[in-house]
Amino acid sequence: MAEYYEPMLYMRTPDNPNTMGASVTLKEAVDGDILRSVVEELRERFPYFYVKAEAIENDLVPVPNPLPVTVRNTWNPIRLQSEEANYHLMAFKFEGNRLALEMSHSLSDGAGFLPYIKSVLYLYLSRKTGQTFDPTGFRLPGSPIPETETGDPFSELNIDGAEPPIYQKKPVEDFYRMSEGKEKGYLCFGLKLPEDQVMKYCKGNDGSPNVLIAVLLTRAIRRVDPENSKTVSASIAIDHKAILGNHDNYHMFANVAVLDFPVSRDLNDIIKSCTMARGQLILQTQPENSLWVIKQRKITYAKLAPLPLEMKTGTIAKSAGSPRWSLAVSYANSRSFGPLDPYIEELYFMATPKVIDMAVEVTCINHNFFLSIAQNFTSEQYFNAFLEELSLAGISYEVKYKDVTIGDGSGTPQCH
């Protein structure tokens, strides 16, 4: 039987593909041959990503996949775990000076796959430019793979003895839906914001980038729909591994803290709004909260373990695919790729907006924030209202792209 911390691959279903990705814009056109060779070379250092899903007894588990990872010279989406992906749970694509990795979110999380992206770029740019870069901080072929990276992230903690935390937030059941009454269809926007302007505004208003974006988006919602009395529910991505002291492990233990903005809250006072939101976030991200969540996962996993695979998939899919928040904000710690920064123009992350109406993935590199904003409805009114909020805050912006996204055959938006 698989361990509780190992990938729950049955979280990925045709209706909820649970895909994430990263898109990198380089300063020169991508050499596909170099990229393909680099991706295969890193199989040695990241064997846990070169896998396919296989049904064994009652589990769907990752097993080694000797077939090459698909690297295609097209920006069209690809269905993972299919023949065109060589049955891998990840795939690469490139076009012009852009390259992208798409991966099953049930295999890893942003903190887990970011080191892999950095290593791909390290080897690729080394070959492409002929430069010798400082390898410090990169996971490269020949370097050891520590147990902290691949094993139980919480082996030194007493998970089974965890007690209920002092504060447990109750979910808002009837929250604001941005998609209500809107035509269904995926839209994706890319924004570039100056880091100095964002951080100056954060410091002046007791905010952080993820909290500030949640507050400004909520203000945008109230601007668009001032008569609606429902609470806006905003999820903020968190990493239980990091909270509990492990920053190396690749397993998927991302989760969310939830900020509630009831209609009674006056959002005109930005400082007060950010302070209250940060307070909600701090209360939900104490180590005792994470310990309790991991204990519940172990209990749930033990209950699911003896069930037939079809029943597991149905149980997980039903809970994973149901809407839970109005919007989501995720801020990956990607501020620098070290010596590679001068060769990178843009960096975007992507996640499927299945359980929220709008998902905002935030990265920061070369003194700029890059926002990938994906939504599951076609109206642009909330996005435009958000741009107005940025202008009112004195934050300049560039709209780098606006795409009607294309599905991968199973409803997955490809927001690159």
C-alpha positions as CSV (number, residue, x, y, z in Angstrom):
1,M,0.0,0.0,0.0
2,A,1.3,3.5,-0.9
3,E,2.2,5.8,2.0
4,Y,0.1,8.7,2.9
5,Y,2.6,11.2,1.7
6,E,3.0,9.7,-1.8
7,P,1.2,11.2,-4.8
8,M,-2.6,10.6,-4.9
9,L,-2.8,10.2,-8.7
10,Y,-6.5,9.4,-8.5
11,M,-7.0,13.1,-7.7
12,R,-6.6,13.7,-11.5
13,T,-9.8,12.8,-13.4
14,P,-11.0,13.7,-16.9
15,D,-13.4,16.3,-15.5
16,N,-10.8,17.7,-13.1
17,P,-7.3,17.2,-14.8
18,N,-5.6,19.1,-11.9
19,T,-2.9,20.5,-14.2
20,M,-0.2,23.1,-13.2
21,G,2.6,24.6,-15.2
22,A,5.2,27.2,-15.7
23,S,5.9,29.3,-18.8
24,V,9.3,31.0,-19.3
25,T,10.1,33.7,-21.9
26,L,13.8,33.8,-22.8
27,K,15.7,36.5,-24.6
28,E,16.5,34.2,-27.5
29,A,14.6,31.6,-29.5
30,V,14.4,28.2,-27.9
31,D,16.6,25.4,-29.4
32,G,14.4,22.3,-29.3
33,D,17.3,19.8,-29.6
34,I,19.1,21.3,-26.6
35,L,15.9,21.4,-24.6
36,R,15.1,17.7,-25.4
37,S,18.6,16.6,-24.4
38,V,18.5,18.5,-21.2
39,V,15.1,17.2,-20.2
40,E,16.3,13.6,-20.7
41,E,19.6,14.2,-18.9
42,L,17.7,15.4,-15.8
43,R,16.0,12.0,-15.5
44,E,18.9,11.0,-13.4
45,R,18.5,13.8,-10.8
46,F,14.7,13.9,-10.7
47,P,13.6,10.3,-11.3
48,Y,10.3,10.9,-9.4
49,F,9.0,13.2,-12.2
50,Y,9.7,10.7,-15.0
51,V,6.8,8.4,-14.2
52,K,3.5,7.2,-15.5
53,A,0.4,6.2,-13.5
54,E,-0.2,2.5,-13.1
55,A,-3.0,0.7,-11.2
56,I,-1.5,-1.7,-8.6
57,E,-4.0,-3.4,-6.3
58,N,-6.2,-0.6,-5.0
59,D,-3.9,2.2,-5.8
60,L,-3.0,4.4,-8.8
61,V,0.7,4.9,-8.3
62,P,3.7,6.4,-10.2
63,V,6.1,3.9,-11.7
64,P,9.2,4.7,-13.8
65,N,8.5,5.6,-17.4
66,P,11.5,4.8,-19.7
67,L,9.9,6.6,-22.7
68,P,11.1,10.1,-23.6
69,V,9.3,13.1,-22.2
70,T,7.4,14.8,-25.0
71,V,9.0,18.1,-26.0
72,R,7.0,19.7,-28.8
73,N,7.5,22.8,-31.0
74,T,4.0,24.0,-30.7
75,W,2.0,26.0,-28.2
76,N,-1.0,23.7,-28.4
77,P,-2.0,21.9,-25.2
78,I,-1.3,18.2,-24.6
79,R,-3.2,15.7,-22.6
80,L,-1.0,14.2,-19.9
81,Q,-1.0,10.5,-19.3
82,S,-1.9,9.9,-23.0
83,E,-0.1,8.4,-25.9
84,E,1.0,11.8,-27.3
85,A,2.6,12.5,-23.9
86,N,4.2,9.0,-23.9
87,Y,2.1,8.4,-20.8
88,H,4.1,10.8,-18.7
89,L,2.6,13.0,-16.1
90,M,4.5,16.0,-17.5
91,A,5.3,17.5,-20.9
92,F,7.2,20.4,-22.4
93,K,6.3,22.7,-25.3
94,F,8.1,25.6,-26.9
95,E,7.4,28.2,-29.5
96,G,9.7,31.1,-30.5
97,N,11.5,32.2,-27.3
98,R,8.9,30.7,-24.9
99,L,9.0,27.3,-23.3
100,A,6.6,25.7,-20.9
101,L,6.3,22.7,-18.6
102,E,2.9,21.2,-17.8
103,M,2.6,18.7,-14.9
104,S,-0.1,16.9,-13.0
105,H,-0.7,18.8,-9.8
106,S,-1.3,15.5,-8.0
107,L,2.3,14.5,-8.6
108,S,3.8,17.6,-7.0
109,D,3.2,21.3,-6.1
110,G,4.8,24.6,-7.0
111,A,7.4,24.3,-4.3
112,G,8.2,20.8,-5.5
113,F,8.6,21.5,-9.2
114,L,10.3,24.9,-9.1
115,P,13.7,23.4,-8.4
116,Y,13.2,21.2,-11.5
117,I,12.4,24.2,-13.7
118,K,15.5,25.9,-12.4
119,S,17.6,22.9,-13.2
120,V,16.2,22.6,-16.7
121,L,17.0,26.3,-17.4
122,Y,20.5,25.9,-15.8
123,L,21.5,23.1,-18.1
124,Y,19.7,24.6,-21.2
125,L,21.3,28.1,-20.8
126,S,24.7,26.5,-20.1
127,R,24.6,24.7,-23.4
128,K,22.9,27.5,-25.4
129,T,25.2,30.3,-24.3
130,G,28.4,28.3,-23.6
131,Q,28.6,30.1,-20.2
132,T,29.7,28.4,-17.0
133,F,27.3,29.3,-14.2
134,D,27.7,29.0,-10.5
135,P,25.9,25.7,-9.6
136,T,25.1,26.7,-6.1
137,G,21.4,26.2,-5.3
138,F,20.7,24.0,-8.4
139,R,19.9,20.3,-8.4
140,L,22.1,18.9,-11.1
141,P,23.0,15.4,-12.4
142,G,25.5,13.8,-10.2
143,S,24.4,15.6,-7.0
144,P,22.9,13.5,-4.2
145,I,19.2,13.1,-3.8
146,P,18.6,13.4,0.0
147,E,15.9,11.5,1.8
148,T,14.3,14.8,2.8
149,E,13.5,15.4,-0.9
150,T,11.9,12.1,-1.7
151,G,10.8,10.5,1.6
152,D,8.3,11.3,4.3
153,P,8.4,15.1,4.7
154,F,7.3,14.8,8.3
155,S,9.2,11.8,9.5
156,E,10.7,13.6,12.5
157,L,7.3,15.0,13.7
158,N,4.7,13.4,15.9
159,I,1.9,13.7,13.4
160,D,-0.3,11.0,15.1
161,G,-0.1,12.9,18.3
162,A,-1.3,16.2,16.8
163,E,-4.1,18.0,18.8
164,P,-6.9,20.2,17.3
165,P,-5.5,23.7,16.9
166,I,-6.9,26.6,18.9
167,Y,-8.2,28.3,15.8
168,Q,-10.0,26.4,13.0
169,K,-11.8,28.5,10.4
170,K,-15.2,27.5,9.4
171,P,-15.8,27.7,5.6
172,V,-18.3,30.1,4.1
173,E,-20.9,28.0,2.3
174,D,-22.7,30.6,0.2
175,F,-19.8,32.7,-1.1
176,Y,-19.7,35.1,-4.0
177,R,-19.5,33.5,-7.4
178,M,-17.9,35.6,-10.1
179,S,-19.1,33.2,-12.8
180,E,-22.7,33.4,-11.9
181,G,-24.8,34.4,-14.9
182,K,-21.7,34.6,-17.1
183,E,-21.0,32.6,-20.2
184,K,-18.6,29.7,-19.5
185,G,-15.2,29.7,-21.2
186,Y,-11.6,30.1,-20.2
187,L,-9.8,33.4,-20.4
188,C,-6.3,34.0,-19.3
189,F,-4.4,37.3,-18.8
190,G,-0.7,38.0,-18.2
191,L,0.3,41.1,-16.3
192,K,3.7,42.7,-15.5
193,L,4.0,44.9,-12.5
194,P,7.1,46.8,-11.2
195,E,8.4,45.1,-8.1
196,D,9.4,48.4,-6.4
197,Q,5.9,49.9,-6.8
198,V,4.1,46.8,-5.5
199,M,6.4,46.5,-2.5
200,K,6.2,50.2,-1.7
201,Y,2.4,49.9,-1.7
202,C,2.6,46.8,0.5
203,K,4.9,48.4,3.0
204,G,2.7,51.5,3.2
205,N,-0.5,49.5,3.7
206,D,0.7,46.6,6.0
207,G,0.3,44.1,3.1
208,S,2.1,41.4,1.3
209,P,1.8,40.7,-2.4
210,N,-0.7,37.8,-2.1
211,V,-2.8,39.6,0.5
212,L,-2.7,42.9,-1.5
213,I,-3.9,41.2,-4.7
214,A,-6.7,39.5,-2.8
215,V,-7.8,42.8,-1.3
216,L,-7.7,44.7,-4.6
217,L,-9.5,41.9,-6.4
218,T,-12.2,42.0,-3.8
219,R,-12.5,45.7,-4.2
220,A,-12.8,45.1,-8.0
221,I,-15.7,42.6,-7.3
222,R,-17.5,45.2,-5.2
223,R,-16.9,47.8,-7.9
224,V,-18.6,45.5,-10.5
225,D,-21.4,44.2,-8.3
226,P,-22.0,46.7,-5.4
227,E,-25.5,45.4,-4.6
228,N,-24.5,41.8,-3.9
229,S,-24.4,40.9,-0.2
230,K,-22.5,37.6,-0.4
231,T,-19.1,37.2,1.3
232,V,-16.1,37.1,-1.1
233,S,-14.0,34.1,-0.2
234,A,-10.3,34.3,-1.3
235,S,-7.9,31.4,-0.9
236,I,-4.2,32.0,-0.4
237,A,-1.9,29.2,-1.3
238,I,0.3,27.8,1.5
239,D,2.8,25.0,1.8
240,H,2.4,22.7,4.8
241,K,5.9,21.3,4.2
242,A,7.5,24.7,4.5
243,I,5.4,25.6,7.5
244,L,6.7,22.5,9.3
245,G,10.3,23.0,8.3
246,N,10.9,21.0,5.1
247,H,11.7,23.1,2.0
248,D,13.2,20.3,-0.1
249,N,10.4,17.7,-0.5
250,Y,8.7,17.3,-3.9
251,H,5.5,15.7,-2.7
252,M,2.2,17.6,-3.0
253,F,1.3,19.2,0.3
254,A,0.1,22.6,-0.9
255,N,-3.1,23.8,0.7
256,V,-4.8,27.1,1.3
257,A,-5.7,29.6,4.0
258,V,-9.0,31.4,3.3
259,L,-9.7,35.1,3.7
260,D,-13.3,36.2,4.0
261,F,-14.5,39.7,3.0
262,P,-18.1,40.1,4.1
263,V,-20.1,42.9,2.5
264,S,-20.1,44.7,5.9
265,R,-16.3,45.2,5.7
266,D,-15.3,48.7,4.5
267,L,-12.6,48.2,1.9
268,N,-12.0,51.9,1.5
269,D,-9.4,51.7,4.2
270,I,-6.6,49.7,2.5
271,I,-4.4,49.5,5.6
272,K,-7.2,48.1,7.8
273,S,-8.3,45.6,5.1
274,C,-4.7,44.3,4.6
275,T,-4.1,44.1,8.3
276,M,-7.2,42.1,8.9
277,A,-6.5,39.8,6.0
278,R,-2.9,39.2,7.2
279,G,-4.3,38.4,10.7
280,Q,-6.6,35.8,9.2
281,L,-3.7,34.3,7.3
282,I,-1.4,34.2,10.3
283,L,-4.1,32.5,12.4
284,Q,-4.4,29.7,9.8
285,T,-0.7,29.1,9.2
286,Q,0.5,28.2,12.6
287,P,2.5,24.9,12.8
288,E,-0.2,23.4,14.9
289,N,-2.7,23.9,12.1
290,S,-0.5,22.2,9.6
291,L,0.2,19.3,12.0
292,W,-3.6,18.8,12.4
293,V,-4.2,19.0,8.6
294,I,-1.5,16.3,8.0
295,K,-3.0,14.1,10.6
296,Q,-6.4,14.3,9.0
297,R,-4.8,13.5,5.6
298,K,-3.3,10.3,7.1
299,I,-6.6,9.3,8.6
300,T,-8.4,9.9,5.3
301,Y,-5.7,8.0,3.4
302,A,-6.1,5.1,5.7
303,K,-9.8,5.0,5.2
304,L,-9.5,5.2,1.4
305,A,-6.7,2.6,1.1
306,P,-8.9,-0.5,1.2
307,L,-11.5,0.9,-1.2
308,P,-11.6,-0.2,-4.9
309,L,-9.8,2.3,-7.2
310,E,-13.0,3.3,-8.9
311,M,-14.6,4.3,-5.6
312,K,-11.5,6.2,-4.5
313,T,-11.5,8.2,-7.7
314,G,-15.2,9.0,-7.4
315,T,-14.8,10.1,-3.8
316,I,-11.8,12.3,-4.5
317,A,-13.2,13.7,-7.7
318,K,-16.5,14.7,-6.1
319,S,-14.7,16.7,-3.4
320,A,-11.9,18.0,-5.5
321,G,-14.1,19.3,-8.3
322,S,-16.7,21.3,-6.3
323,P,-16.3,25.1,-6.0
324,R,-14.9,26.3,-2.7
325,W,-13.9,29.9,-3.1
326,S,-14.6,33.0,-5.1
327,L,-10.9,33.5,-6.1
328,A,-7.5,32.1,-5.4
329,V,-4.0,33.7,-5.1
330,S,-0.8,31.8,-5.2
331,Y,2.6,33.5,-4.8
332,A,5.5,31.2,-5.6
333,N,8.9,32.1,-4.0
334,S,10.7,32.5,-7.3
335,R,12.3,35.9,-6.9
336,S,15.6,35.0,-8.4
337,F,17.1,32.2,-10.6
338,G,20.6,33.5,-9.7
339,P,23.0,33.7,-12.6
340,L,20.2,32.8,-15.0
341,D,18.2,36.0,-14.4
342,P,19.8,38.0,-17.3
343,Y,18.6,35.5,-19.8
344,I,15.0,35.4,-18.6
345,E,12.4,38.0,-19.7
346,E,9.2,36.6,-18.1
347,L,8.1,33.8,-15.8
348,Y,4.5,32.7,-15.3
349,F,2.9,29.9,-13.3
350,M,-0.4,28.4,-14.2
351,A,-3.0,26.3,-12.3
352,T,-6.4,25.0,-13.4
353,P,-9.2,27.3,-12.2
354,K,-11.6,24.4,-11.5
355,V,-12.7,25.0,-7.9
356,I,-12.6,28.8,-8.1
357,D,-13.8,31.3,-10.6
358,M,-10.5,33.2,-10.9
359,A,-7.0,32.0,-10.1
360,V,-4.1,34.4,-9.9
361,E,-0.6,32.8,-10.0
362,V,2.1,35.3,-8.9
363,T,5.9,35.1,-9.7
364,C,8.7,37.6,-9.3
365,I,11.9,37.8,-11.2
366,N,14.2,40.5,-12.5
367,H,12.5,43.2,-10.3
368,N,9.0,42.6,-11.8
369,F,6.0,40.7,-10.7
370,F,4.2,38.5,-13.3
371,L,0.6,37.6,-12.8
372,S,-1.1,34.8,-14.7
373,I,-4.9,35.4,-14.2
374,A,-7.1,32.5,-15.3
375,Q,-10.9,32.5,-15.1
376,N,-13.6,30.1,-16.1
377,F,-16.0,32.7,-17.6
378,T,-15.7,35.0,-20.6
379,S,-16.6,38.4,-19.2
380,E,-13.7,40.7,-18.8
381,Q,-15.4,43.1,-16.4
382,Y,-13.7,41.9,-13.2
383,F,-10.3,41.9,-14.9
384,N,-10.8,45.5,-16.1
385,A,-12.0,46.5,-12.6
386,F,-8.8,45.0,-11.1
387,L,-6.7,47.1,-13.6
388,E,-8.6,50.2,-12.3
389,E,-7.7,49.2,-8.7
390,L,-4.0,48.9,-9.7
391,S,-4.1,52.4,-11.2
392,L,-5.8,53.8,-8.1
393,A,-3.0,52.3,-6.0
394,G,-0.4,54.0,-8.2
395,I,0.9,50.6,-9.6
396,S,1.6,50.7,-13.3
397,Y,1.1,47.6,-15.3
398,E,1.5,46.0,-18.7
399,V,-1.0,43.6,-20.1
400,K,1.4,41.1,-21.7
401,Y,-1.2,38.7,-23.2
402,K,-4.9,38.0,-23.2
403,D,-5.9,34.6,-24.5
404,V,-9.1,32.6,-25.0
405,T,-7.6,29.4,-23.7
406,I,-7.8,26.0,-25.5
407,G,-8.7,22.9,-23.7
408,D,-6.6,19.7,-23.7
409,G,-9.6,17.6,-24.7
410,S,-10.8,17.3,-21.1
411,G,-11.5,20.9,-20.1
412,T,-8.1,21.9,-18.9
413,P,-7.3,25.6,-19.6
414,Q,-3.8,26.2,-21.0
415,C,-2.9,29.6,-19.7
416,H,0.5,30.3,-21.1
